[in-house]
């Protein structure tokens, strides 16, 4: 059984950032530069300094990060993250915390800082042996990402709303 990933504000940022695309919303793609700044501030991160012209590259970064959650194997997750690190010239650094941890730095420009920071958070989860805890919701049509923090590692839905929607749908199918 894999271990539950440690609470990490960067991982929280990645979850909220990836979930700016939500099929349950009237306008599924809510991504905007001010929203990214608000998400960063919510998780105690400094603004990345994105400009309006960065929106399309930021959307591509989000799609790559989403692919890590949607991947069916650790190999696929590693491949996506290595591609991001390579594309944005990431450099690993050790940080003297308690305990010592590794972070990804580098990249030129705001989009690169965003990509490297987010990919670094996911890479730490993989390195800790918790890759199978990164998932997408199985509630139809929701495909939001989440981290399974349950002890039994059996969470299937991103939230109670999706769990309740799917349970209600199953009940209606059984009672037709």
Secondary structure as UniProt FT lines:
FT   HELIX           9..18
FT   TURN            19..20
FT   TURN            23..24
FT   HELIX           33..42
FT   TURN            43..44
FT   HELIX           52..54
FT   HELIX           55..70
FT   HELIX           74..87
FT   TURN            88..89
FT   STRAND          90..95
FT   STRAND          101..106
FT   HELIX           110..127
FT   TURN            128..129
FT   HELIX           131..133
FT   STRAND          134..136
FT   STRAND          145..147
FT   TURN            151..152
FT   HELIX           160..174
//
